């Protein structure tokens, strides 16, 4: 082989080696890239995702609970003040009178009740519900005979529940039925009692006599001067006796 041929062969061999080196370098780079890709989840795990939680730790619901309780207390205070004023003055009072009695700002009152009618409606609705609860609390569920609801009515109104007695005070809710919504509430409540007593198992005439007599005793109790403790006991025992026969 001539010297010229040898020099031609040498570059060819060097070119093959360079090609091999390039392939090897490419494979190495590919492996390195794969290794980097494989290690990425590890880098993701190292991210302090849990450390971001303090940003959501402050829950507004827990902080709102005291504010909610304050609003409930304010609402109750307004209803109680209005109930007292209704007994004392009938409907002759203003929202300013209610706010002063309840020790609540005028703005606080208007937040709960935008008008005087809305306030009176709420008082009547709450009062009717309380009266119903008081009567039912005096029903002896162990009695397995007719008239047990009526007997609970008598017990509640004849001295056992001041709350029930106050409902039948002559000044209670005086004139409030001129408000249409209040008139509807009273009619609905009256019908509820009619239906309840109708299911109580006593003759309708006897039920009416006992019901209205008990309400009369409650009104006398609310006045204070027209009935004494002995008379209350006699009236209660007599009315309860009337519920024992059909």
Secondary structure by P-SEA (a helix, b strand, c coil): ccaaaaaaaaaaaaaaaaaaaaaaaaaaaaaaaaaaaaaaaaaaaacccccccccccccccccaaaaaaaaaaaaaaaaaaaaaaaacccccccaaaaaaaacccaaaaaaccccaaaaaaaaaaaaaaaaaaaaaaacccccccccaaaaaaaaaaacccaaaaaaacccccccccccaaaaaaaaaaaaaaaaaaaaccccaaaaaaaaaaaaaaaaaaaacccccaaaaaaaaaaaaaaaccc
